[in-house]
Amino acid sequence: MKKFFKDLKRYNPYALYAAKAELKSGVADSYLNWLWWIFDPILFMLVYTFVVKIVFNATEPNFPLFVFVGLTAWDFFNKTMLNSVKLVRTNKSIVTKIYLPKYMLVLTKMYVNAFKMAISFALVIILMFIYSVELTFNLLYIPLILVVLFVLTFAFASLFMHFGVFIEDLSNVITVLLRLMFYMSGVFYSIQGRITGKYAVFADVLMYVNPLALIINSLRDVMLYGTAPNVLALLAWLLIGILATCVSVHTVYKYENSYTKVM
């Protein structure tokens, strides 16, 4: 891991520069320009709020905020995972000409998606004032929750990037799995509030075995309900994320020289 931190420090400026360039190019041909980064999450929130609140009669308090928090965390994870599978192939012109630790491609995507997530969370804070949500000291748990999200996302996205080089159809499999994970993460419903009775045991399984469900629920607890998250569960997933990061970084270092031969 010493090499990892050394390379991280050395190549991080490139990742930041590439992320800025991608953000600029992403809105270059748009009439709304950077305003689209604001309208995009709001429109998604309105769609899910209409479908679930009106059509399915959801009863969660402050439901637009409830959905917005879930979508914000999910979007960061989902977009990074989907992009990671074909990262090496889509950046073939770069990786074949200069040396770059391939996981820096994942980090670049994470910077792009983190910027968009920051905008969404800024909108969440504005809505919290509009809905008169009480602010508590439990908001101080947010950095811990986001660190868990970042570490897990980086670890698994790096692994998907590696296997995506060798398995052509992996992106199709990941798309299906992420779609399933979306419905199992409580993005637009409360897992513990909806899965009750004889199926209540499955609510605990989904909440703690699925890290995204835990992260989304923890963000809602500290931001919307003023309660503390399950710190032990978060720390357990942070440890898993760190171990997974060690495995993924080691794997990338071991095989990255063979990527160009496969493409």
C-alpha positions in Angstrom: 0.0 0.0 0.0 3.0 2.3 0.3 3.2 2.4 -3.5 -0.5 3.1 -3.7 -0.3 6.2 -1.5 2.9 7.4 -3.3 1.2 7.0 -6.7 -2.0 8.6 -5.3 -0.1 11.7 -4.4 1.8 11.8 -7.7 -1.1 11.3 -10.1 -3.9 12.9 -8.2 -3.4 16.3 -10.0 -4.1 14.4 -13.3 -7.3 12.9 -11.9 -8.5 16.3 -10.7 -7.7 17.9 -14.1 -9.4 15.1 -16.0 -12.5 15.4 -13.8 -12.7 19.2 -14.4 -12.3 18.6 -18.2 -15.1 16.0 -18.1 -17.4 18.2 -16.2 -16.9 21.0 -18.6 -17.4 18.8 -21.7 -20.5 17.3 -20.2 -22.4 20.6 -20.4 -20.6 22.2 -23.3 -23.4 21.5 -25.8 -26.2 22.1 -23.3 -28.4 25.2 -23.4 -28.7 25.1 -19.6 -24.9 24.6 -19.2 -24.0 24.1 -15.5 -27.6 24.7 -14.4 -28.4 21.2 -15.6 -26.4 19.9 -12.6 -29.1 21.5 -10.5 -32.1 20.6 -12.5 -31.1 17.0 -13.1 -31.4 15.8 -9.5 -34.5 17.9 -8.9 -36.3 16.4 -11.8 -35.4 12.9 -10.7 -36.7 13.7 -7.2 -40.0 15.0 -8.6 -40.5 11.9 -10.8 -39.9 9.4 -7.9 -41.9 11.6 -5.5 -44.9 11.6 -7.9 -44.7 7.8 -8.6 -44.3 6.6 -5.0 -46.0 9.3 -3.0 -49.1 9.8 -5.2 -49.4 6.5 -7.0 -48.3 4.2 -4.2 -49.4 6.5 -1.3 -46.1 6.5 0.6 -46.4 7.7 4.2 -42.8 8.7 5.0 -42.5 12.2 6.4 -40.9 14.9 4.3 -41.0 12.4 1.4 -39.4 14.6 -1.3 -36.4 15.0 1.1 -36.5 11.3 1.9 -36.2 10.4 -1.8 -33.6 13.1 -2.6 -31.2 11.9 0.1 -31.6 8.3 -1.2 -31.2 9.2 -4.8 -28.1 11.4 -4.1 -26.1 8.6 -2.4 -27.3 6.0 -4.9 -26.5 8.1 -8.0 -22.9 8.5 -6.8 -22.4 4.7 -6.3 -24.4 3.6 -9.4 -22.8 5.9 -11.9 -19.3 5.1 -10.7 -20.0 1.4 -10.9 -21.5 1.5 -14.4 -18.7 3.7 -15.7 -15.9 1.6 -14.1 -16.5 -1.6 -16.1 -15.4 -0.1 -19.5 -13.0 2.5 -18.1 -9.8 1.0 -19.5 -11.3 0.3 -22.9 -12.8 3.8 -23.2 -9.4 5.4 -22.2 -7.4 3.1 -24.5 -5.7 6.2 -26.1 -4.4 7.2 -22.7 -3.4 3.9 -21.1 -1.5 2.8 -24.2 0.7 5.9 -24.5 1.6 6.9 -20.9 1.8 5.1 -17.6 -1.0 5.8 -15.2 -2.1 3.6 -12.3 -5.4 2.4 -13.8 -7.3 2.9 -10.6 -6.8 6.7 -11.1 -9.4 6.4 -13.9 -11.8 5.2 -11.2 -10.8 8.1 -9.0 -11.4 10.6 -11.9 -15.0 9.3 -12.2 -15.5 9.5 -8.5 -14.4 13.2 -8.5 -16.9 13.9 -11.3 -19.7 12.1 -9.5 -18.7 13.6 -6.1 -19.0 17.1 -7.5 -22.6 16.3 -8.7 -23.4 14.7 -5.3 -22.2 17.8 -3.5 -24.6 19.9 -5.6 -27.4 17.5 -4.7 -26.6 17.7 -1.0 -26.5 21.5 -1.2 -30.1 21.3 -2.6 -31.0 18.9 0.3 -29.8 21.4 2.8 -31.9 24.1 1.2 -35.0 21.8 1.3 -34.3 21.0 4.9 -34.8 24.7 5.8 -37.9 24.9 3.6 -39.4 21.8 5.3 -38.3 23.1 8.7 -36.2 20.0 9.5 -34.5 20.3 12.9 -30.7 20.4 12.7 -28.9 18.4 15.4 -25.3 17.5 16.3 -25.8 14.1 14.6 -25.0 15.9 11.4 -21.4 15.5 12.5 -21.7 11.8 11.5 -22.0 12.7 7.8 -18.2 12.7 7.1 -18.0 9.1 8.5 -20.9 8.0 6.4 -19.5 9.5 3.2 -16.0 8.1 3.9 -17.6 4.6 4.1 -19.4 5.3 0.8 -16.2 6.6 -1.0 -14.0 3.7 0.2 -16.5 1.0 -0.8 -17.2 2.6 -4.1 -13.5 2.9 -4.9 -12.8 -0.7 -3.9 -15.5 -2.3 -5.9 -15.3 0.0 -8.9 -11.6 -0.8 -9.2 -12.3 -4.5 -9.2 -15.0 -4.1 -11.8 -12.6 -2.0 -13.9 -10.1 -4.8 -13.7 -12.5 -7.6 -14.6 -14.1 -5.5 -17.3 -10.9 -5.6 -19.3 -11.1 -9.4 -19.6 -14.9 -10.1 -19.5 -16.6 -8.4 -22.4 -20.2 -8.8 -21.2 -19.5 -7.8 -17.6 -21.2 -4.5 -18.1 -24.5 -6.2 -18.8 -24.3 -8.3 -15.7 -23.4 -5.3 -13.5 -26.3 -3.3 -15.0 -28.8 -6.1 -13.9 -27.2 -6.5 -10.5 -27.2 -2.7 -9.8 -30.9 -2.6 -10.8 -31.6 -5.3 -8.3 -29.5 -3.5 -5.7 -31.4 -0.3 -6.3 -34.7 -1.9 -5.3 -33.1 -3.6 -2.3 -31.5 -0.3 -1.0 -34.6 1.5 0.0 -34.0 4.5 -2.2 -37.7 5.4 -2.4 -39.1 3.5 0.6 -38.2 2.7 4.2 -36.9 -0.8 4.4 -37.8 -1.2 8.1 -41.1 0.6 7.7 -42.3 -1.4 4.7 -40.9 -4.9 5.4 -42.7 -5.9 8.5 -44.5 -8.9 10.1 -43.1 -12.3 9.3 -40.7 -10.8 6.8 -39.2 -8.3 9.3 -36.1 -10.4 9.5 -35.4 -9.7 5.9 -35.4 -5.9 6.7 -32.4 -6.4 9.0 -30.6 -8.5 6.4 -31.1 -5.8 3.7 -30.1 -3.0 6.1 -26.8 -4.5 7.3 -25.8 -6.9 4.5 -26.4 -4.3 1.8 -24.0 -1.4 2.5 -25.9 1.0 0.3 -29.1 0.5 2.3 -27.1 1.1 5.5 -25.5 4.3 4.1 -28.8 5.7 2.7 -30.6 4.9 6.0 -27.8 6.5 8.0 -27.8 9.7 6.0 -31.6 10.0 6.5 -31.2 9.4 10.2 -28.7 12.1 10.8 -30.1 14.6 8.3 -33.9 14.2 8.5 -34.6 12.6 11.8 -31.9 13.9 14.1 -30.9 10.4 15.3 -27.5 8.7 15.4 -26.6 6.0 12.9 -25.4 2.5 13.7 -21.8 3.4 14.1 -20.6 -0.2 14.6 -22.2 -1.3 11.4 -20.6 1.7 9.5 -17.2 0.9 11.0 -17.6 -2.8 10.0 -18.3 -1.8 6.4 -15.4 0.7 6.5 -13.1 -2.1 7.5 -14.5 -4.3 4.7 -14.0 -1.4 2.3 -10.4 -0.9 3.3 -9.6 -4.7 2.9 -11.4 -4.7 -0.5 -9.3 -1.7 -1.5 -6.1 -3.5 -0.6 -7.2 -6.5 -2.7 -8.4 -4.3 -5.7 -5.2 -2.1 -5.7 -3.0 -5.2 -5.5 -4.9 -6.8 -8.4 -4.7 -3.7 -10.6 -0.9 -3.4 -10.0 -0.4 -7.0 -10.7 -2.2 -7.2 -14.0 -2.3 -3.6 -15.4 0.6 -4.2 -17.7 -1.4 -6.9 -19.5 -4.5 -4.7 -20.1 -3.2 -3.3 -23.4 -2.5 -6.8 -24.7 -6.1 -7.9 -24.1 -7.7 -4.8 -25.7 
